[in-house]
Amino acid sequence: MDEAHRLKIAVVRNAIGTYPDFPKPGVIFRDVFSILTNVSASQVLMDLMVEHARSLGIDVIVGLDARGFLFGPLIAAKLEKPFVPIRKKGKLPGRVLSQSFKLEYGEDTFEIQENVLGKRKRVLVVDDLLATGGTMAAAIQLLNLAEADVHCLVVIELTSLNGRSKLAAPVHSIVQFE
């Protein structure tokens, strides 16, 4: 990684808000929304994300409900590629593919509209955060049902939670925190 790239990552990292003991004692909350309040950091972040997506030869950008919807459409527009949402159960019309996954206190389901990807598409899944990996793993499983070649891109990765180990697809994170 060259010095210019390191400087760009530092701009993004420094724009991330940090809130100790939120939402409960002992948790350090990393706020991706604070990047969006800093125009320079937002532009640098988008440049880094688009640069990575372009290097993969992506056909479709997929955003996870809901923060993936902030970044995914912007990347798709820059690359002139389609954007496809993965939503929580019951939010998409028409025929859908579904994948359930476990949460800390229960279960949830992701859905994608059937036939929006086509077969064998190179897909980039975009989200704000990779923590324990549960939601991203569910998205990958769902996209595997659509026979997609899946790659993942997140703004922040919390490396100490080892979410990457649960994913059956390559992951690129812009910024990492313990």
N, C-alpha and C positions, 0 to 999 in steps of 0.2 A: 504494500500500500504506500503510495507516494505522500509527500508532505501536504500537498493541496487537498487530497482526499481526507487525510487525518484532520485537517483544519475544518473541513466541511462537517465531519462527524462531531467535532468539538462544538461547533455552532449549534447543532441539533441537541446534543447532550446538555449543553448549558441552558437551553431553553426549556428543558423538561422540569416541571414543578415537582418538588419533593415535599410530601406531607407525612411526618412521623405520626404514628398512632392513629391512622385513619385507614379503614373505617372502624378499627378496633385497636386496642393497645398491642404494641409489638409489631404492627404492620407498618411498613414504609410504602406509602402510596406514590406511584410515579404517574404524574398527570400529563397525558399526551395533549390534552386540550391547551395547555399553556404554550405549546409550540405554535398553535394556530393563532394565538394573540400576538405573536412576534412575526411580522411580515418577512423579515430577512430569513429567519430560521425556517419558516414555512416554505419559502422558495428553495432554500438549500435542501430541505428534506425531500421535496418533490423531485428536484434534480437527481438526488441520490437514488430515489425509488425508481424513477423512470430509467436512469442509466442501468440499474440492475435488471429491470424487466427487459429492456432492449437487448441486453447481453444474452438473454435466454431464448430469444426468438419466440416469444409468447404469441399465441393466437387469440386468447381470451383472458380478460381480467375478471376474477371473481372476488367479490367483497363479502365478508362475514357480517351478519347482523350484530351490532349496528355500526360500530366504529370503522369497520372495513368500508362502509359506505361513504366515509369522509375522504378516503384516499384512493380507493379503487377507481371511481369514475374519472378522477383527475388524471391518473396514470393512463387509463384507457383512452381518454381524449388526446393526450400528448402522443400516444403511440398509434392513434387512429385504429384502435381495436375495440371490439364490443365489450361491454360491461355486463356481467350477470350477477345478480344478488343471490346469496344463500340466506334464507330467512328462517325465523322461528316458525314452528308449526302453525298452520292455519292463516298465514299472511299472504300466500301466493294463490292466484286463481289458476284454474285449469288442472291438468294432470301433473302430479309432482312425484319425485323420488324422495324418500325419507330416510333419515338415519337418526336413531335415538342415541343419547349419550348420558353418562352419569355426571351429576354435579355434586358439589360438597354436601348439599342437603336435598337431593332428589334426582330427578331425571328431566331431560328436555329433548327436543327433537328439532333437527335442521331439515329444511326442504329446499329443493331446487326444481324449477319447472322442467318437466320432461322434454327432451329433444331440443333444448336451447343451446347445447354445446355442440351437438354432432358427435361423431365417433372420432377417437384418437386425436383429440385436440390437445395442444400444449397449453396448459392452464396455469395461471399464477393466482394463488389465493393470497389476498391481502387482508391484514388485520392490524390493529394497533399494538397488541401485546401478546407475547407468548409467555405464559406462566407455567401451569401444570401440564398444559398440552391437550386437555380434554376436548375443548371446542375445535381446535385445529385438527385433531385426530379424527373427530366426527366428520368434519368437512372433507378431509382426505378420503375417508371411507365412502362418503356420499359421491364424491367425484369419481372414485374408482368404479362405482355402479354405472356411471356414464362413460366408462372406459377412457378417462382422460389421463394424460401424462401430467402429473401434478408437481408444481413447485410452490414454495411458500415464501412470503415476504412480510415481515413485521417491523414496526418502528422500534419497539422495545422488547428485549428478551431478559427475563429474570432467570439468570443461569443457575442460581442455587436451587431452583425448583425442578430443574432437569426435565422440562417439558419436551425438549427436543428428542429425548430418548424414546418417547411414545409415538413419534411421527414416522410414517412410512413414506416420506418424501423429503427432498432436500429443502433446507430452511436457510434463509438469509435474514439476519437482523441488522438494523442500522446501528442501534445502540444497545449495549449490554450492561446490566447491573447485576451484582451478586444477589 
